Amino acid sequence: MIKGVTLGQYMPADSFIHKLDPRCKLLITVLSMILIFMSGSFPAMAMWASLIIFIAKRSQIPTKALIKSAKPILVLIIFTSLLNIFFTGGSNIIFSIGPLKASVEGTITAFRMGLRLYLLVLFTALLTFTTSPSELSDGLEGAFGPLTRFGFPAHEVAMMMTIALRFIPTLFEETERIINAQVSRGADFVSGGLIKRAKAYIPVLIPLFVLVFKRADTLASAMEARCYRGGKGRVRMYPLTWGSAENKALTAFVVFSASVISLNRWM
């Protein structure tokens, strides 16, 4: 059902992408997200998809794992696409359901929006696949570093974001385990209409929340036992270094982005 969800997991490998400074990967990921939303043509988005495939190959990330990474928000992508189909105006009506009308223009807009969201998830997945939790936390802290002059808690925010992101696979693993336990007791999650199936998931939520709070309490106890007191006075065993590899990667990304922007304007 949701088995094999990989979003938020780290896949260690000896690749050029894995060795890049996490700040460089974060910068490229954020810029990619912005530029993907600016890309309105399908050829431009096809170029972004080709970049994702190239990075995945260079990172030794299995294609199957990359595709599975979008499963957690697949329902959201489909729902957003359906909204665009019925709420985007157009003169070429395909069919109508009461007051709702689906047009050719709405369908194209829906497909474009769904593709954008899918590409965003894949870029995020590549970041988590190639960056360990400690590196991701250090990278976020380094990115927020300049804001500490204004009292911004860079280390704490980076830690919270990293824990939240890494909690995604744990959350889905617990959900899968609870669902399997419910099925073994005779629960039915597949038959009936949409409302009936939605109601069947209600008994899953209570034990899921209990387990989530237990995991959070265990993590808090572990951090406390290790005398964690925030970022003040903390030092890194392996300081972040921005070198020629990061400059080359960023330059290559800028050249690629310029090509995509030019293609998007031309189309």
Residue pairs with C-beta under 8 A, 6 or more apart in sequence:
1 176
1 179
1 189
2 71
2 72
2 172
2 175
2 176
2 179
3 176
4 68
4 71
5 68
5 69
5 71
5 72
5 168
5 169
5 172
5 173
6 65
6 68
6 69
6 125
6 129
6 169
7 69
7 70
7 71
7 72
7 121
7 124
7 125
7 128
7 168
7 169
8 128
8 165
8 166
8 167
8 168
8 169
9 128
9 129
9 169
10 128
10 129
10 130
10 131
10 132
10 133
11 59
11 60
11 61
11 65
11 129
11 130
12 18
12 132
13 59
13 60
13 61
13 130
14 60
15 58
15 59
15 60
15 130
16 58
16 245
17 25
17 55
17 58
17 59
17 126
17 130
18 59
18 130
18 131
19 245
20 130
20 245
20 246
20 249
21 139
21 240
21 241
21 242
21 243
21 246
22 131
22 135
22 136
22 138
22 139
22 140
22 142
22 240
23 139
23 142
23 143
23 240
23 242
23 246
24 242
24 246
24 249
24 250
25 127
25 130
25 131
25 139
26 127
26 139
26 140
26 143
27 143
27 250
28 249
28 250
28 253
29 123
29 124
29 126
29 127
31 253
31 257
32 48
32 51
32 123
32 253
33 120
33 123
35 48
35 257
35 260
35 261
36 45
36 48
36 116
36 119
36 120
36 123
37 116
38 261
38 264
39 45
39 48
39 116
39 260
39 264
40 112
40 264
41 263
41 264
41 267
42 112
42 115
43 263
43 267
44 260
44 263
44 264
44 267
45 112
45 115
45 116
45 119
47 256
47 259
47 260
47 263
48 119
48 260
49 119
51 256
52 66
52 119
52 122
52 123
52 126
53 63
55 126
56 63
56 66
56 126
59 126
59 129
59 130
61 126
61 129
61 130
65 129
66 122
66 125
66 126
66 129
69 121
69 122
69 125
69 129
70 77
70 118
70 121
70 122
70 125
72 168
72 172
73 117
73 121
76 117
77 114
77 117
77 118
77 121
78 114
80 110
80 113
80 114
80 117
81 110
81 111
81 113
81 114
82 110
83 110
84 106
84 109
84 110
84 113
85 102
85 103
85 106
85 107
85 109
85 110
86 97
86 100
86 101
86 102
86 106
87 106
88 103
88 105
88 106
88 109
88 110
89 103
89 105
89 106
90 103
90 104
90 105
90 106
91 103
91 105
92 103
92 104
92 105
93 101
93 102
93 103
94 102
94 103
94 104
94 107
95 101
95 102
96 102
127 136
128 136
128 165
128 166
131 139
133 162
133 166
136 162
136 165
137 158
137 159
137 162
138 158
138 236
138 240
139 158
139 240
140 154
140 157
140 158
140 161
140 162
141 154
141 155
141 158
141 159
141 231
142 240
143 158
144 152
144 154
144 157
144 158
145 154
147 154
148 154
153 230
153 231
154 231
155 230
155 231
155 232
155 234
156 230
156 231
159 231
163 219
167 215
170 215
171 208
171 212
174 208
174 211
174 212
174 215
175 204
175 208
178 204
178 207
178 208
178 211
179 187
179 189
179 204
182 189
182 203
182 204
183 189
187 200
187 203
188 200
189 197
189 200
189 201
190 197
191 197
192 200
